[in-house]
Amino acid sequence: MAIHVKNNIRWVGQRDWEVRDFHGTEYKTLQGSSYNSYLIREAKNVLIDTVDKKFSRDFIVNLEQEIDLNTIDYIIINHAEEDHAGALSELMARIPNTPIYCTANAIDSINGHHHHPEWHFITVKTGDTLDIGNGKQLIFVETPMLHWPDSMMTYMTQDAVLFSNDAFGQHYCDEHLFNDEVDQTELYEQCIRYYANILTPFSRLVTPKINEILGFNLPVSMIATSHGIVWRDNPTQIVEKYLEWANDYQEDRITIFYDSMSSNTRMMADAIAQGIHDTDPAVAVKIYNISRHDKNEILTQIFRSKGVLVGSSTMNNVMMPKIAGMLEELTGLRFRNKRASAFGSFGWTGGAVDRIQTRLMDAGFDISLSLKAKWRPDGDALADCREHGRKIAREWALHPLTTPTIPVTINDKPTTGATETQSQSMICNVCQWVYDPALGEPLQNVAPGTAWSDVPDSFLCPGCALGKSVFDPM
Ligand SMILES: Cc1cc2nc3c(=O)[nH]c(=O)nc-3n(C[C@H](O)[C@H](O)[C@H](O)COP(=O)(O)O)c2cc1C
């Protein structure tokens, strides 16, 4: 059923109470989700995005209750992923000549999914406008890699609504549509989980893009996302949060996660946590057995933490496979400005702990001393674990990593303590991967602190495998 959003804008999306897996099983949607599509009826009728492919039929049935499909003048596709553009095939089968406004990159991804190159695509760039009558316009803003190359946002003048697509959204299902109507704790949890698990790799792009949008000096009365709620009450609160999260966010928190065959590594984790707490009672310490906990929650906790301890016993000379998988995720998420160290039990030669240390370093963490215990830790070994926890707590509390902050203003309010320290970073203008000289590029043996001019010419972008020439200064 459609819901009134503002003036002549109606929500024509689909709630999905039962979905629990997104991106395969990579993202657990514990609170369901929704696929938000919007119908604007001014002098021109405009449909913004569609819904997940699996709801194509329902979408068409519901939309036909709202409007004669043949009277839709324009379709805007802000992002071509199947959860937003999935119903296009079903829709275009009925109105095949309707123009589709999207970015140049979206034509590739829409064709890649729907295989209809004959559709009438109209390519838009940042700043392009579309007149929809009654003195109102749509303004397009490309947002490449937030979170696909094709992503964009659409702003509607006069009504001052920003259709932001995935940005500022969250996997959250509720019969209420607006942010002020839902449980605020649940909402916040889903927002930070979404940012931590989806947007962290692109954090370096978030602040410049938000600044670019703010630079248009357009009023924002609502942010209408493509998942979850519409931000109506103080809509820029989520923009403020994104700026905070994008700026190497961390709390006084340490996350410990491990896997263990017979609880020996689990015993070490408990004792290390006790040692941390002894020395620094103010720090929040959370422990997770990776086999028993929701992976996305652990990643969210790591996002919130200043450091992470990773434990695994040795199995066949290597770490336990779930830990290896998690380290791969940590590498992809490109967390910055965080500490890490490994621990674990072994029986004879060991191997897991050293491998974890190397992988953590490759993932860009600042590494502290590791700890190993032979077989089941006895009283002395547990005392060593507690002492290790004390050392970690002291080191991580006394020598915090410096957080580079980026100056931003929202509604003319400067954020506090801002200084610019990012001038040497380079961004791939094809896939938006960011080279950060502070981190170097471990997988290609470029040492931390290496200026871009000293990076070898043989360097290939880890995102798209193109050469140095596709990079620009950020
Ligand atoms: C299937 C299996 C393979 C193992 N492989 C190794 C190994 O390659 N090297 C080693 O040092 N210990 C090995 N161990 C011994 C364990 O690392 C040791 O028992 C450890 O204390 C288990 O800790 P956990 O209870 O935290 O899993 C193996 C144990 C099992 C059950």
The ligand as an ORCA input file, in Angstrom:
! r2SCAN-3c Opt
* xyz 0 1
  C      42.649    -31.607     13.995
  C      43.753    -30.968     14.809
  C      44.875    -30.496     14.147
  C      45.899    -29.911     14.878
  N      46.997    -29.428     14.208
  C      48.000    -28.859     14.883
  C      49.165    -28.377     14.217
  O      49.303    -28.470     13.005
  N      50.138    -27.770     14.946
  C      50.036    -27.637     16.289
  O      50.926    -27.070     16.901
  N      48.929    -28.080     16.974
  C      47.919    -28.683     16.304
  N      46.816    -29.151     16.955
  C      46.747    -29.013     18.425
  C      45.926    -27.847     18.862
  O      46.414    -26.653     18.333
  C      45.915    -27.779     20.385
  O      45.215    -28.908     20.874
  C      45.325    -26.532     20.960
  O      45.566    -26.472     22.333
  C      43.811    -26.481     20.734
  O      43.339    -25.277     21.211
  P      41.780    -24.936     21.116
  O      41.078    -25.727     22.150
  O      41.675    -23.479     21.390
  O      41.335    -25.280     19.748
  C      45.786    -29.770     16.271
  C      44.660    -30.237     16.922
  C      43.657    -30.833     16.201
  C      42.425    -31.327     16.914
*
